[in-house]
């Protein structure tokens, strides 16, 4: 299969897809106020526009990875591109907030079909000695999408209206699909013929639905906490169920017997949980404490993802030359140091200190992310590459959710329902410092997970 597929074309298609998915998320976030005014949406409904997309992607990632292993990663990837592109076109014509929310769920499903298979496709095409660099470039395109979303999304919304963001997804999606159709020959389906675990997938989807719904509303009281508890119980039942069936959607043997795979995914979970909330806090900090406009704050915050996008290919190359788990551990250590530095920010901190902190975090995350993905994808047999890709992406989503849950809990304890104002600035800065120290602690735990891989042989 490797010889019949153009590596350059494969990487191009994967990078276009990797750019498009996060771009559509971050760009839509900028357009929410305009969408709200045009379709008369409440704040809660606007929140659902983003939450529904993340929820849908989270629910389907693991299942789509497994379906790729069984029915073909190329097929699932291409179907995902088709769905994502068509729904993007429909969203550009949406007439109500309810329509937008429903279509965003379908768009998240299409995104999960793409993101659950891309890394597995890259690993299937590139030989081990070139894999780290290829994965680094693929990861860099994700950060490029995140970086460009707010900036170009804001420009599009200002010049042409919010619908222009969704128009943009159509040509990108069509180009990626046509190139994949022309250049992807044959199929990757190393688990072909095995049955799909529908029951396990439904349990997992239900548990995540409860967990994310509860975590998104923790400030609403006991009912939200009850949903979180029910979601955690559901995840525990899912793991028990998966351990007892012959062809599970998540092979528990990979986690029990493959120490590298298990610890690498745990390291990813802790890293994303530790780093995702930084942008949220610093956005509020720059606007409410330092008095910047949203555009000024965005130009400062873009420093971190730009650093990640620029350095990720180089860091992926490092993972080809040196043990990838050691490169990833250095990255995690730099993230912990950066988070500790960020926790010392005060109302009087200079802009230079803030930018240096963001640069440091960008370097750390670039050193961690693509090498860690390389370790995950290189630690499993070919028949489980889709599951590994889906689980790796799921760790990212669950880590982000964990990060925002920690923030919600700290805000509810220290600030209650109070908005960030001049009067509550001290409470906000205290909340930010405590949360960033908690995130630093999560990074330290992640370092121990990462170090635990050093003396483990490949499975």
C-alpha positions as CSV (number, residue, x, y, z in Angstrom):
1,X,0.0,0.0,0.0
2,X,2.8,2.4,0.9
3,X,4.3,2.2,-2.6
4,X,1.0,3.0,-4.4
5,X,0.2,6.1,-2.3
6,X,1.9,9.5,-2.8
7,X,3.3,10.5,0.6
8,X,3.3,14.1,-0.4
9,X,-0.3,14.0,-1.5
10,X,-1.3,12.1,1.7
11,X,0.4,14.7,3.9
12,X,-1.3,17.5,1.9
13,X,-4.8,16.1,2.3
14,X,-4.2,15.4,6.0
15,X,-2.9,18.9,6.6
16,X,-5.8,20.5,4.8
17,X,-8.2,18.5,6.9
18,X,-6.2,19.2,10.1
19,X,-6.3,22.9,9.3
20,X,-10.0,23.0,8.5
21,X,-11.4,21.3,11.6
22,X,-9.9,23.5,14.3
23,X,-10.2,26.6,12.1
24,X,-14.0,26.1,11.8
25,X,-14.2,25.8,15.6
26,X,-12.1,28.9,16.5
27,X,-13.4,31.0,13.7
28,X,-17.0,30.3,14.6
29,X,-16.3,31.3,18.2
30,X,-15.4,34.8,17.0
31,X,-18.7,35.0,15.0
32,X,-21.0,34.0,17.8
33,X,-22.1,37.5,18.8
34,X,-23.0,38.4,15.2
35,X,-24.9,35.0,14.8
36,X,-26.7,35.8,18.0
37,X,-27.9,39.2,16.8
38,X,-29.0,37.9,13.4
39,X,-31.0,34.8,14.5
40,X,-32.0,36.2,17.9
41,X,-30.3,33.5,20.0
42,X,-29.8,33.5,23.8
43,X,-26.4,33.2,25.4
44,X,-27.1,29.6,26.3
45,X,-28.0,28.7,22.7
46,X,-24.8,30.4,21.4
47,X,-22.8,28.3,23.9
48,X,-24.4,25.2,22.4
49,X,-23.2,26.1,18.9
50,X,-19.6,25.3,20.2
51,X,-20.4,22.8,22.9
52,X,-22.5,20.6,20.5
53,X,-19.6,20.5,18.0
54,X,-17.2,19.3,20.7
55,X,-19.7,16.9,22.2
56,X,-20.4,15.3,18.8
57,X,-16.7,14.9,18.0
58,X,-16.0,13.4,21.4
59,X,-18.8,10.9,21.1
60,X,-17.8,9.5,17.7
61,X,-14.0,9.7,17.8
62,X,-13.4,6.2,19.3
63,X,-16.1,4.5,17.2
64,X,-14.9,6.1,13.9
65,X,-11.3,5.0,14.6
66,X,-12.5,1.4,15.1
67,X,-14.8,1.6,12.0
68,X,-11.7,2.7,10.1
69,X,-9.8,-0.4,11.2
70,X,-12.7,-2.6,10.1
71,X,-14.1,-1.0,6.9
72,X,-11.1,1.1,5.8
73,X,-9.5,4.3,7.0
74,X,-9.6,5.9,3.5
75,X,-13.3,5.2,3.3
76,X,-14.1,6.7,6.7
77,X,-11.8,9.6,6.1
78,X,-13.5,10.4,2.7
79,X,-17.0,10.0,4.0
80,X,-16.1,12.3,6.9
81,X,-14.8,15.0,4.4
82,X,-18.0,14.7,2.4
83,X,-20.2,15.1,5.5
84,X,-18.2,17.9,6.9
85,X,-18.2,19.8,3.6
86,X,-22.0,19.3,2.9
87,X,-22.9,20.4,6.4
88,X,-20.7,23.4,6.1
89,X,-22.6,24.5,3.0
90,X,-25.9,23.9,4.7
91,X,-24.7,25.9,7.7
92,X,-24.0,28.9,5.4
93,X,-27.8,28.9,4.6
94,X,-29.1,28.2,8.2
95,X,-32.2,30.1,9.0
96,X,-32.5,29.6,12.8
97,X,-30.3,29.0,15.9
98,X,-31.9,25.5,16.3
99,X,-30.9,24.6,12.7
100,X,-27.3,25.8,13.4
101,X,-27.0,23.7,16.6
102,X,-28.4,20.6,14.9
103,X,-26.1,21.0,11.9
104,X,-23.1,21.6,14.2
105,X,-23.7,18.2,15.7
106,X,-23.5,16.6,12.2
107,X,-20.4,18.7,11.4
108,X,-18.8,17.4,14.6
109,X,-19.6,13.8,13.5
110,X,-17.9,14.5,10.1
111,X,-14.9,16.0,11.9
112,X,-14.6,12.9,14.1
113,X,-14.5,10.7,11.1
114,X,-11.6,12.7,9.7
115,X,-9.6,13.3,12.9
116,X,-10.0,9.6,14.0
117,X,-8.3,8.3,10.9
118,X,-5.7,11.0,9.8
119,X,-2.9,10.0,12.1
120,X,-3.4,6.3,11.3
121,X,-3.2,7.1,7.6
122,X,0.0,9.0,8.1
123,X,1.5,6.1,10.0
124,X,0.3,3.6,7.4
125,X,2.0,5.6,4.6
126,X,5.3,6.8,6.1
127,X,8.1,4.5,7.2
128,X,9.3,4.7,10.8
129,X,12.4,6.8,10.0
130,X,10.2,9.6,8.4
131,X,7.1,9.2,10.6
132,X,8.0,11.8,13.3
133,X,8.6,14.6,10.8
134,X,5.3,13.8,9.0
135,X,3.3,13.7,12.2
136,X,5.0,16.9,13.2
137,X,3.8,18.6,10.0
138,X,0.3,17.2,10.5
139,X,0.2,18.5,14.1
140,X,1.5,21.9,13.0
141,X,-1.4,22.2,10.6
142,X,-3.8,21.8,13.6
143,X,-2.1,24.7,15.4
144,X,-2.2,26.8,12.2
145,X,-5.9,26.3,12.0
146,X,-6.3,27.3,15.7
147,X,-4.1,30.4,15.1
148,X,-5.8,31.6,11.9
149,X,-9.3,31.0,13.1
150,X,-9.9,34.1,15.3
151,X,-7.9,36.4,13.0
152,X,-9.2,35.4,9.6
153,X,-12.6,34.5,11.0
154,X,-12.9,38.1,12.4
155,X,-11.9,39.5,9.0
156,X,-14.4,37.4,7.1
157,X,-17.3,38.2,9.5
158,X,-16.5,41.9,9.4
159,X,-16.3,42.0,5.6
160,X,-18.9,39.5,4.5
161,X,-20.9,38.3,7.5
162,X,-20.8,35.1,9.6
163,X,-22.1,32.9,6.8
164,X,-18.8,33.4,4.9
165,X,-17.0,31.3,7.4
166,X,-19.1,28.3,6.5
167,X,-18.8,29.1,2.8
168,X,-15.0,28.7,3.2
169,X,-15.3,25.1,4.4
170,X,-16.8,24.0,1.0
171,X,-13.8,24.6,-1.4
172,X,-11.3,23.4,1.2
173,X,-13.3,20.2,1.7
174,X,-13.8,19.6,-2.0
175,X,-10.1,20.1,-2.7
176,X,-9.1,17.6,0.0
177,X,-11.6,15.1,-1.1
178,X,-10.6,15.3,-4.8
179,X,-6.9,14.9,-4.0
180,X,-7.6,11.9,-1.8
181,X,-9.8,10.4,-4.5
182,X,-7.0,10.8,-7.1
183,X,-4.1,9.8,-4.9
184,X,-5.3,7.3,-2.3
185,X,-5.3,3.9,-4.0
186,X,-6.3,0.7,-2.2
187,X,-7.3,0.6,1.4
188,X,-6.1,0.3,5.0
189,X,-8.4,-2.1,6.9
190,X,-6.2,-4.3,9.1
191,X,-9.2,-5.5,11.2
192,X,-11.4,-6.2,8.1
193,X,-14.2,-8.7,8.8
194,X,-14.3,-8.2,12.6
195,X,-17.7,-7.2,14.0
196,X,-18.3,-3.7,15.3
197,X,-19.0,-3.2,19.0
198,X,-22.3,-1.2,18.8
199,X,-23.2,-1.8,22.5
200,X,-19.9,-0.5,23.8
201,X,-20.1,2.5,21.5
202,X,-23.5,3.4,22.8
203,X,-22.5,3.1,26.4
204,X,-19.4,5.3,25.7
205,X,-21.5,7.9,23.8
206,X,-24.1,8.0,26.6
207,X,-21.5,8.4,29.3
208,X,-19.7,11.2,27.5
209,X,-23.1,12.9,26.8
210,X,-23.8,12.9,30.5
211,X,-20.3,13.9,31.5
212,X,-19.9,16.8,29.1
213,X,-23.4,18.1,29.7
214,X,-22.8,18.1,33.4
215,X,-19.3,19.6,33.2
216,X,-20.6,22.5,31.0
217,X,-23.2,23.5,33.6
218,X,-21.4,22.9,36.9
219,X,-22.3,26.4,38.1
220,X,-26.0,25.5,37.8
221,X,-26.1,23.3,40.9
222,X,-26.7,19.7,42.0
223,X,-28.3,18.4,38.9
224,X,-25.1,19.2,36.8
225,X,-22.9,17.4,39.4
226,X,-25.3,14.4,39.3
227,X,-24.8,14.3,35.5
228,X,-21.0,14.3,35.9
229,X,-21.2,11.5,38.5
230,X,-23.5,9.5,36.2
231,X,-21.1,10.0,33.3
232,X,-18.1,8.8,35.3
233,X,-20.1,5.7,36.4
234,X,-21.0,5.2,32.7
235,X,-17.3,5.3,31.7
236,X,-16.5,2.8,34.4
237,X,-19.2,0.5,33.1
238,X,-17.9,1.0,29.5
239,X,-14.4,-0.2,30.6
240,X,-15.8,-3.2,32.4
241,X,-18.0,-4.1,29.3
242,X,-15.1,-3.7,26.9
243,X,-12.9,-6.0,29.0
244,X,-15.4,-8.8,28.6
245,X,-16.2,-9.0,24.9
246,X,-14.1,-10.5,22.1
247,X,-14.1,-7.5,19.6
248,X,-14.4,-4.3,21.6
249,X,-14.4,-0.8,20.3
250,X,-11.5,-0.2,22.7
251,X,-9.2,-3.1,23.2
252,X,-8.5,-3.2,27.0
253,X,-5.5,-5.4,26.3
254,X,-3.8,-2.4,24.7
255,X,-4.1,-0.5,28.0
256,X,-3.4,-3.4,30.3
257,X,-0.5,-5.1,28.5
258,X,1.0,-2.2,26.4
259,X,2.5,0.1,29.0
260,X,3.9,2.5,26.4
261,X,0.4,3.0,24.8
262,X,-1.3,3.4,28.2
263,X,1.2,5.9,29.7
264,X,1.4,7.9,26.5
265,X,-2.3,8.4,26.4
266,X,-2.4,9.3,30.1
267,X,0.4,11.8,29.5
268,X,-1.6,13.3,26.6
269,X,-4.7,13.6,28.8
270,X,-2.8,15.4,31.6
271,X,-1.0,17.7,29.2
272,X,-4.2,18.8,27.4
273,X,-6.0,19.2,30.8
274,X,-3.1,21.4,32.0
275,X,-2.6,23.6,28.9
276,X,-6.1,24.1,27.4
277,X,-7.3,26.6,30.1
278,X,-4.3,28.9,29.8
279,X,-5.7,30.7,26.7
280,X,-9.1,31.1,28.5
281,X,-7.5,32.8,31.5
282,X,-5.0,34.9,29.7
283,X,-7.8,36.2,27.3
284,X,-9.8,37.4,30.4
285,X,-6.6,38.7,32.0
286,X,-5.5,40.7,29.0
287,X,-8.9,42.3,28.5
288,X,-10.2,42.8,32.0
289,X,-6.9,43.3,34.0
290,X,-4.6,44.9,31.3
291,X,-7.4,46.8,29.6
292,X,-6.8,45.5,26.0
293,X,-9.4,45.2,23.3
294,X,-10.4,41.7,22.0
295,X,-8.3,42.3,18.9
296,X,-5.2,43.3,20.9
297,X,-5.6,40.3,23.2
298,X,-6.0,38.0,20.2
299,X,-2.7,39.3,18.7
300,X,-0.9,38.5,21.9
301,X,-2.5,35.1,22.5
302,X,-1.7,34.0,18.9
303,X,2.0,33.8,19.9
304,X,1.6,30.4,21.5
305,X,-0.1,28.5,18.7
306,X,2.2,30.2,16.1
307,X,5.2,28.9,18.1
308,X,3.7,25.4,18.1
309,X,2.9,25.5,14.4
310,X,6.4,26.7,13.5
311,X,8.3,24.2,15.8
312,X,6.1,21.1,15.5
313,X,7.8,19.8,12.3
314,X,11.2,20.3,13.8
315,X,10.1,18.6,17.0
316,X,8.7,15.7,15.0
317,X,12.1,15.4,13.3
318,X,13.8,15.3,16.7
319,X,11.5,12.3,17.5
320,X,12.9,10.5,14.5
321,X,16.5,11.2,15.6
322,X,16.1,10.6,19.4
323,X,13.8,8.5,21.6
324,X,10.4,10.2,21.1
325,X,9.2,9.6,24.6
326,X,12.3,11.5,26.0
327,X,11.6,14.4,23.6
328,X,8.0,14.5,24.8
329,X,9.0,14.4,28.4
330,X,11.3,17.5,27.9
331,X,8.3,19.2,26.4
332,X,6.0,18.3,29.3
333,X,8.7,19.7,31.7
334,X,8.8,23.0,29.8
335,X,5.0,23.2,30.0
336,X,5.1,22.7,33.7
337,X,7.7,25.5,34.1
338,X,5.7,27.8,31.8
339,X,2.5,27.2,33.8
340,X,4.4,27.9,37.1
341,X,5.6,31.2,35.6
342,X,2.1,32.1,34.4
343,X,0.8,31.6,37.9
344,X,3.0,34.5,39.1
345,X,1.4,37.1,36.8
346,X,-0.1,40.1,38.5
347,X,-1.9,43.3,37.5
348,X,1.5,44.9,37.1
349,X,3.2,42.2,35.0
350,X,4.8,43.6,31.8
351,X,3.8,42.6,28.3
352,X,7.3,41.2,27.8
353,X,6.8,38.7,30.6
354,X,3.4,37.6,29.2
355,X,4.8,37.1,25.7
356,X,7.9,35.2,27.0
357,X,5.6,32.9,29.0
358,X,3.5,32.2,25.9
359,X,6.6,31.5,23.9
360,X,7.8,29.1,26.5
361,X,4.5,27.2,26.6
362,X,4.4,27.1,22.8
363,X,7.9,25.5,22.7
364,X,7.0,23.0,25.5
365,X,3.8,21.9,23.8
366,X,5.4,21.6,20.4
367,X,8.1,19.4,21.9
368,X,5.5,17.2,23.6
369,X,2.6,16.9,21.1
370,X,3.9,15.4,17.9
371,X,6.6,13.2,19.5
372,X,3.9,11.8,21.9
373,X,1.6,11.1,19.0
374,X,4.5,9.3,17.3
375,X,5.0,7.1,20.4
376,X,1.3,6.3,20.6
377,X,0.9,5.4,16.9
378,X,4.2,3.4,16.9
379,X,3.3,1.3,19.9
380,X,0.4,-0.6,18.5
381,X,0.0,-3.3,15.8
382,X,-1.4,-2.1,12.4
383,X,-4.9,-3.5,13.1
384,X,-5.3,-1.1,16.0
385,X,-4.0,2.1,14.3
386,X,-7.5,3.5,14.0
387,X,-8.4,2.8,17.6
388,X,-5.1,4.4,18.7
389,X,-5.8,7.5,16.5
390,X,-9.3,7.8,17.9
391,X,-8.2,7.3,21.5
392,X,-5.4,9.9,21.1
393,X,-7.9,12.4,19.8
394,X,-10.3,11.5,22.6
395,X,-7.6,12.3,25.2
396,X,-7.3,15.8,23.7
397,X,-11.1,16.4,24.0
398,X,-11.4,14.9,27.4
399,X,-8.4,16.9,28.6
400,X,-9.9,20.1,27.3
401,X,-13.2,19.3,29.1
402,X,-11.2,18.5,32.3
403,X,-9.5,21.8,32.1
404,X,-12.7,23.8,31.8
405,X,-14.3,21.8,34.6
406,X,-11.4,22.7,36.9
407,X,-11.8,26.4,36.0
408,X,-15.6,26.3,36.6
409,X,-15.2,24.8,40.0
410,X,-12.5,27.3,41.1
411,X,-14.6,30.2,39.8
412,X,-17.7,29.0,41.5
413,X,-15.9,28.7,44.9
414,X,-14.0,32.1,44.7
415,X,-16.2,34.3,42.5
416,X,-19.6,32.8,42.6
417,X,-21.8,34.4,39.9
418,X,-19.8,37.7,39.9
419,X,-18.5,38.9,36.6
420,X,-14.9,40.0,36.1
421,X,-14.8,43.7,37.0
422,X,-12.5,46.2,38.6
423,X,-14.1,45.2,42.0
424,X,-13.6,41.5,41.5
425,X,-10.2,41.7,39.9
426,X,-8.4,40.5,43.1
427,X,-10.7,37.4,43.2
428,X,-10.1,36.8,39.5
429,X,-6.3,36.9,39.9
430,X,-6.5,34.6,42.8
431,X,-8.6,32.2,40.8
432,X,-6.2,32.3,37.9
433,X,-3.2,31.7,40.1
434,X,-4.8,28.7,41.8
435,X,-6.0,27.2,38.6
436,X,-2.6,27.6,36.9
437,X,-0.9,26.0,39.9
438,X,-3.3,23.1,39.6
439,X,-2.5,22.8,35.9
440,X,1.2,22.8,36.7
441,X,0.5,19.9,39.1
442,X,-1.3,18.0,36.4
443,X,1.8,18.5,34.1
444,X,4.0,17.1,36.9
445,X,1.8,14.0,37.0
446,X,2.1,13.8,33.2
447,X,5.9,14.0,33.5
448,X,5.8,10.9,35.8
449,X,3.6,9.1,33.2
450,X,6.0,10.1,30.5
451,X,9.1,9.0,32.4
452,X,7.4,5.6,33.1
453,X,7.8,4.8,29.4
454,X,11.6,5.1,29.4
455,X,12.5,1.5,30.2
456,X,9.5,-0.1,28.5
457,X,10.1,-2.2,25.4
458,X,8.0,-1.8,22.4
459,X,5.1,-4.2,22.4
